[in-house]
């Protein structure tokens, strides 16, 4: 029972990490981690083990599981390594800038 719960959590943890990074405004960090892990690590590894070494679909799915777990770890490191005070200050400055830019009756449309 515990193993099935762990596997269920790990299945959805990738989506949770993506949502956390996007909600915090760290989309570029998320994009860099995802592109690097998939295009630089996973694709060549899958090609090597499933096609060149002849592992077939078994090797493909094994490599995919391992690489997505590594990408999950990289995504978690992506949002735990943020300087949260600096990130909070930049978000507050952006909100203050937006509140100063308001439209009223005197604002020209173009």
C-alpha positions as CSV (number, residue, x, y, z in Angstrom):
1,X,0.0,0.0,0.0
2,X,2.8,2.5,0.9
3,X,4.6,1.8,-2.4
4,X,1.5,2.5,-4.4
5,X,1.0,5.8,-2.5
6,X,4.6,6.8,-3.2
7,X,4.3,6.0,-6.9
8,X,1.1,7.9,-7.1
9,X,2.7,10.9,-5.5
10,X,5.8,10.7,-7.7
11,X,3.5,10.5,-10.8
12,X,1.9,13.9,-9.9
13,X,4.9,15.5,-8.3
14,X,6.2,16.7,-11.7
15,X,3.0,18.6,-12.4
16,X,3.1,20.1,-8.9
17,X,6.7,21.3,-9.4
18,X,5.8,22.8,-12.7
19,X,2.8,24.6,-11.2
20,X,4.9,26.0,-8.3
21,X,7.5,27.4,-10.7
22,X,4.9,28.9,-13.0
23,X,2.9,30.4,-10.1
24,X,6.0,32.0,-8.6
25,X,6.8,33.7,-11.9
26,X,9.9,31.5,-12.6
27,X,8.8,30.4,-16.0
28,X,12.3,30.9,-17.6
29,X,13.9,28.8,-14.9
30,X,11.3,26.1,-15.5
31,X,11.9,26.3,-19.3
32,X,15.6,26.0,-19.0
33,X,15.5,23.1,-16.6
34,X,12.9,21.2,-18.7
35,X,14.6,21.8,-22.1
36,X,18.0,20.9,-20.7
37,X,16.8,17.7,-19.1
38,X,14.7,16.5,-22.0
39,X,16.7,17.6,-25.1
40,X,20.3,17.4,-23.7
41,X,20.0,14.4,-21.3
42,X,16.9,12.3,-22.1
43,X,16.8,12.3,-25.9
44,X,20.4,11.2,-26.5
45,X,20.2,8.6,-23.6
46,X,17.0,7.2,-25.0
47,X,18.4,7.0,-28.5
48,X,21.6,5.3,-27.2
49,X,20.0,2.7,-25.0
50,X,16.9,1.9,-27.0
51,X,18.2,2.1,-30.6
52,X,22.0,1.8,-30.7
53,X,22.3,-0.8,-27.9
54,X,19.0,-2.5,-29.0
55,X,17.1,-2.2,-25.7
56,X,13.8,-1.4,-27.5
57,X,10.8,-0.2,-25.6
58,X,11.8,-1.6,-22.3
59,X,15.0,0.5,-22.3
60,X,13.0,3.5,-23.6
61,X,10.5,3.5,-20.7
62,X,13.2,2.7,-18.1
63,X,15.3,5.7,-19.3
64,X,12.2,7.9,-19.3
65,X,11.3,7.1,-15.8
66,X,14.8,7.7,-14.5
67,X,15.2,11.0,-16.5
68,X,11.9,12.3,-15.3
69,X,12.8,11.6,-11.7
70,X,16.1,13.5,-12.3
71,X,14.2,16.4,-13.9
72,X,11.8,16.4,-10.9
73,X,14.8,16.7,-8.6
74,X,16.2,19.6,-10.7
75,X,12.8,21.4,-10.6
76,X,12.7,21.1,-6.9
77,X,16.2,22.5,-6.7
78,X,15.0,25.2,-9.0
79,X,12.5,26.6,-6.6
80,X,14.3,25.8,-3.4
81,X,17.5,27.7,-4.5
82,X,15.6,31.0,-5.1
83,X,16.6,34.0,-2.9
84,X,13.1,34.5,-1.6
85,X,13.7,37.9,-0.1
86,X,15.0,39.3,-3.4
87,X,12.2,37.6,-5.4
88,X,9.6,39.0,-3.0
89,X,11.0,42.5,-3.3
90,X,11.0,42.4,-7.1
91,X,7.4,41.1,-7.0
92,X,6.4,44.0,-4.7
93,X,8.1,46.5,-6.9
94,X,6.2,45.2,-9.9
95,X,2.9,45.4,-8.0
96,X,3.7,49.0,-6.9
97,X,4.5,49.9,-10.5
98,X,1.2,48.5,-11.7
99,X,-0.8,50.3,-9.1
100,X,0.8,53.6,-10.1
101,X,-0.2,53.1,-13.7
102,X,-3.9,53.4,-13.6
103,X,-6.3,54.8,-16.2
104,X,-8.8,57.5,-15.5
105,X,-11.0,59.9,-17.5
106,X,-8.0,62.0,-18.6
107,X,-6.0,59.0,-19.9
108,X,-5.6,59.0,-23.7
109,X,-6.4,55.8,-25.5
110,X,-3.6,56.0,-28.0
